[in-house]
Amino acid sequence: MTEHTAVNSIRKIVIAGGGTSGWLAAAAIAKVLGKNLDITLIESPEIGRIGVGEATIPTLRVFHKLLGINDMELMANVQGTFKLGIEFSNWANKGDKYFHSFGLTGKECWACQFQHFWMAGKKYGINIPFGDYCPESKAARLEKCSGENDGVNYAYHFDANLYADYLKAFSVKLGVKQIEGFIERVNVSPENGYIDSLLLKDGQTIAGDLFLDCTGFKAMLIDGALNTPYVPYSHYLPCDSAIALQTENVHSPRPYTQSIAHDFGWQWRIPLQHRAGNGLVFSSRHVSDDEAINTLMSNLEGRPVTEPRVIKYKTGRRIKAWNKNCIAVGLASGFLEPLESTSIHLAMSTIYRLLRYFPQHEISMSNVDEFNRQSSEEMDRARNFVILHYHATQREDTEFWRYCKNMEIPEILARRIKLFKDTGTIMLEDKELFLNDSWVQVMMGQGIMPAAYHPVVDMMEEKELKGFLAFLRDDVHKKVAAMPSHQELINKYCKAMPV
Ligand SMILES: Cc1cc2nc3c(=O)[nH]c(=O)nc-3n(C[C@H](O)[C@H](O)[C@H](O)COP(=O)(O)OP(=O)(O)OC[C@H]3O[C@@H](n4cnc5c(N)ncnc54)[C@H](O)[C@@H]3O)c2cc1C
């Protein structure tokens, strides 16, 4: 089996694609296992990167810790700003707003979560917004922010290209070899269907033992060569197109992403230090590209600095993220639209999983099956949270929203909504990405209010409950009052060089 030392001894890792996913994978594998591996990454300047993917969730900070990347140094290099959550406008009804923050809200007890105490407070006339019990939520509204030392749970907004470049420099320092070239063909062994090598346009052949497909939507290896089937999510997530565009800043950067629903999709605004990222996600069944572009152009805050770019996509996932000796990471493995900024997280999580299940001498099917089971489950669960936003609307003003409101949803999601409506409780499975407070904020934000709260709360007398809620609120108030403005925080810790 000379040509299949490939499956007997895993030494040579070939990463196809140098977008965020490719370079994240290169950096992590080099850092954790690099001493014993030979890692090569191939990217094509001709094709370039997708260039969107600028809002993240806090888990990426933990990943950076694993790599030994300093947060503030990174942010200064990628025109980064702090993100405390997402402001959703027009989602439940036109004209409404709610905030999904990354912070913890209030305090829970062993029997029930904080929302039960908050609901009980209403009985005594306490109508303080749920978000006032969460420092991140309140700080975001006041455009204030603070760092990790103050216990603030933040994520980043960053320039996608600068971020990939930063990871590239980091990886190359750790010994990753970078090749600029166009992959023309994937050579697959006729014997066992494993990938042997990649043929580049300039004639080079790059052989490997394990191949990572990070070629974005092209999915050249996992799909093009291995024909791994795709499980579509389009029934639940009808949007299949996006327009991306950059604008000048007209406002000091807000410490949150904005998501503004329109008649046939929604618009994002991502504030960076030097510019803002903007886009519109829409359903091509319900609107033409031209009309979507017009909608975006007439809802911009600043002057455009790039032309609008249309991106077509299919939401869904590979049936197997790992097939033969190929692991798909990032867009090549599947795509959930960016509503909750989950894509970079999912790429990162795939990389963690690969590091945990990294084959040593040969690829064992039990390893691959477990990897695939976890990957699929993770993606489906994140998908369910995104579906919630579309489905739990009260809008019926357009065909798009009527479809979303009335569409069939996964059974587990329907059960979760019903349980919350009936009892105020969120049922979570093991290892979910979005936890109680995320679900509660989105459900209540979109108008799903529970009919009851947990009886344990009534063990508190009125005075005691009022005192408990007032204490929590005052604590949040004090924390937020002590925070600098978001701009002051950036200026102090991570101001980028002007471009
Ligand atoms: C509209 C939209 C908005 C998004 N917003 C967010 C967000 O806010 N947050 C988030 O987490 N994610 C977001 N994403 C997802 C995000 O873009 C990706 O997770 C991230 O950019 C990683 O992409 P990638 O590296 O998988 O692919 P890409 O950036 O497309 O990289 C593909 C790489 O493969 C290379 N390549 C392709 N074909 C060849 C070939 N034949 N030969 C050699 N090289 C090749 C390219 O040159 C490139 O280097 C968004 C995606 C879309 C579509």
Ligand as a Chemical Component Dictionary entry (heavy atoms), coordinates in Angstrom:
data_LIG
# 
_chem_comp.id                   LIG 
_chem_comp.type                 NON-POLYMER 
_chem_comp.pdbx_formal_charge   0 
_chem_comp.three_letter_code    LIG 
# 
loop_
_chem_comp_atom.comp_id 
_chem_comp_atom.atom_id 
_chem_comp_atom.alt_atom_id 
_chem_comp_atom.type_symbol 
_chem_comp_atom.charge 
_chem_comp_atom.model_Cartn_x 
_chem_comp_atom.model_Cartn_y 
_chem_comp_atom.model_Cartn_z 
_chem_comp_atom.pdbx_ordinal 
LIG C1  C1  C 0 -23.344 36.754 3.476  1  
LIG C2  C2  C 0 -22.473 36.101 4.495  2  
LIG C3  C3  C 0 -22.255 36.726 5.721  3  
LIG C4  C4  C 0 -21.486 36.094 6.702  4  
LIG N1  N1  N 0 -21.328 36.683 7.918  5  
LIG C5  C5  C 0 -20.705 35.998 8.906  6  
LIG C6  C6  C 0 -20.572 36.535 10.198 7  
LIG O1  O1  O 0 -20.970 37.650 10.478 8  
LIG N2  N2  N 0 -19.952 35.787 11.137 9  
LIG C7  C7  C 0 -19.458 34.557 10.867 10 
LIG O2  O2  O 0 -18.959 33.885 11.774 11 
LIG N3  N3  N 0 -19.500 34.055 9.631  12 
LIG C8  C8  C 0 -20.118 34.729 8.660  13 
LIG N4  N4  N 0 -20.175 34.207 7.404  14 
LIG C9  C9  C 0 -19.422 33.004 7.110  15 
LIG C10 C10 C 0 -17.966 33.394 6.880  16 
LIG O3  O3  O 0 -17.857 34.106 5.686  17 
LIG C11 C11 C 0 -17.082 32.192 6.850  18 
LIG O4  O4  O 0 -17.285 31.429 8.011  19 
LIG C12 C12 C 0 -15.619 32.558 6.838  20 
LIG O5  O5  O 0 -15.340 33.636 6.023  21 
LIG C13 C13 C 0 -14.806 31.397 6.400  22 
LIG O6  O6  O 0 -14.908 31.171 5.066  23 
LIG P1  P1  P 0 -14.028 30.000 4.448  24 
LIG O7  O7  O 0 -12.635 30.158 4.882  25 
LIG O8  O8  O 0 -14.704 28.717 4.715  26 
LIG O9  O9  O 0 -14.176 30.307 2.895  27 
LIG P2  P2  P 0 -13.496 31.456 1.991  28 
LIG O10 O10 O 0 -13.237 32.718 2.692  29 
LIG O11 O11 O 0 -14.348 31.519 0.763  30 
LIG O12 O12 O 0 -12.099 30.855 1.612  31 
LIG C14 C14 C 0 -11.943 29.905 0.594  32 
LIG C15 C15 C 0 -10.485 29.762 0.264  33 
LIG O13 O13 O 0 -10.331 28.707 -0.666 34 
LIG C16 C16 C 0 -9.501  29.124 -1.710 35 
LIG N5  N5  N 0 -9.826  28.369 -2.915 36 
LIG C17 C17 C 0 -11.046 28.104 -3.430 37 
LIG N6  N6  N 0 -10.920 27.391 -4.568 38 
LIG C18 C18 C 0 -9.592  27.192 -4.762 39 
LIG C19 C19 C 0 -8.820  26.560 -5.761 40 
LIG N7  N7  N 0 -9.374  25.977 -6.824 41 
LIG N8  N8  N 0 -7.477  26.582 -5.641 42 
LIG C20 C20 C 0 -6.865  27.175 -4.577 43 
LIG N9  N9  N 0 -7.553  27.786 -3.615 44 
LIG C21 C21 C 0 -8.900  27.817 -3.704 45 
LIG C22 C22 C 0 -9.765  30.620 -1.841 46 
LIG O14 O14 O 0 -8.717  31.259 -2.509 47 
LIG C23 C23 C 0 -9.856  30.996 -0.370 48 
LIG O15 O15 O 0 -8.560  31.193 0.143  49 
LIG C24 C24 C 0 -20.905 34.843 6.411  50 
LIG C25 C25 C 0 -21.069 34.255 5.151  51 
LIG C26 C26 C 0 -21.853 34.866 4.205  52 
LIG C27 C27 C 0 -22.037 34.220 2.873  53 
# 
loop_
_chem_comp_bond.comp_id 
_chem_comp_bond.atom_id_1 
_chem_comp_bond.atom_id_2 
_chem_comp_bond.value_order 
_chem_comp_bond.pdbx_ordinal 
LIG C1  C2  SING 1  
LIG C2  C3  SING 2  
LIG C2  C26 DOUB 3  
LIG C3  C4  DOUB 4  
LIG C4  N1  SING 5  
LIG C4  C24 SING 6  
LIG N1  C5  DOUB 7  
LIG C5  C6  SING 8  
LIG C5  C8  SING 9  
LIG C6  O1  DOUB 10 
LIG C6  N2  SING 11 
LIG N2  C7  SING 12 
LIG C7  O2  DOUB 13 
LIG C7  N3  SING 14 
LIG N3  C8  DOUB 15 
LIG C8  N4  SING 16 
LIG N4  C9  SING 17 
LIG N4  C24 SING 18 
LIG C9  C10 SING 19 
LIG C10 O3  SING 20 
LIG C10 C11 SING 21 
LIG C11 O4  SING 22 
LIG C11 C12 SING 23 
LIG C12 O5  SING 24 
LIG C12 C13 SING 25 
LIG C13 O6  SING 26 
LIG O6  P1  SING 27 
LIG P1  O7  DOUB 28 
LIG P1  O8  SING 29 
LIG P1  O9  SING 30 
LIG O9  P2  SING 31 
LIG P2  O10 DOUB 32 
LIG P2  O11 SING 33 
LIG P2  O12 SING 34 
LIG O12 C14 SING 35 
LIG C14 C15 SING 36 
LIG C15 O13 SING 37 
LIG C15 C23 SING 38 
LIG O13 C16 SING 39 
LIG C16 N5  SING 40 
LIG C16 C22 SING 41 
LIG N5  C17 SING 42 
LIG N5  C21 SING 43 
LIG C17 N6  DOUB 44 
LIG N6  C18 SING 45 
LIG C18 C19 SING 46 
LIG C18 C21 DOUB 47 
LIG C19 N7  SING 48 
LIG C19 N8  DOUB 49 
LIG N8  C20 SING 50 
LIG C20 N9  DOUB 51 
LIG N9  C21 SING 52 
LIG C22 O14 SING 53 
LIG C22 C23 SING 54 
LIG C23 O15 SING 55 
LIG C24 C25 DOUB 56 
LIG C25 C26 SING 57 
LIG C26 C27 SING 58 
# 
